Amino acid sequence: MNNEKVQVAIAILYQDNKFLMQLRDNIPNILYPGYWALFGGHIESGETPEIAVKREILEEIGYDFADFAPFACYWDEKIIRHVFHAPLLVGLDRLVLNEGWDMGFLTPKDIRQGNCYSNNAGEIRPLGPMHQRIMLDFIDSQ
């Protein structure tokens, strides 16, 4: 039995005091289905977290950015999350959502209240609890 924790690299992307987040697909077998979360994903064998975050962001939204800065590392019994941050230097119209149900800018108020409206879902959707905690830590650190 494999007891190794899954490692992921995720990114806080910000523009004008708003934060780009992904509404995860509403598929029951994924973590946080239909929740707002940060972009990113699994670190592949032989990858560093720094390389993984760049690859994941490029794959998920087509944003090619060279200099993600480390923020923190969060872990629980199953997952180690390597969290990075970077400015988003392009408009939403320049991004392509390749993974997820929706994407959008959330304000610090949205993040504190723990939910935000999604045009694609047509309803208010919650933030993933761990992603909300990471975002609140980041906002409070600024």
Number of C-alpha atoms within 10 A of each C-alpha: 3 4 7 10 13 13 16 20 26 26 25 25 20 18 14 9 10 17 22 21 22 26 28 23 18 15 11 9 7 10 12 20 17 22 24 32 26 26 23 27 21 18 22 12 7 8 12 11 22 19 15 22 27 21 20 22 21 17 17 18 20 15 18 13 15 10 12 18 14 15 16 13 14 12 13 9 9 11 14 17 24 23 24 22 18 17 16 18 12 10 8 14 6 10 14 14 14 13 16 19 20 18 24 17 18 19 16 16 11 17 21 14 12 17 18 21 16 18 12 10 14 8 10 12 16 21 26 21 14 16 20 21 16 20 19 14 13 15 14 9 8 5
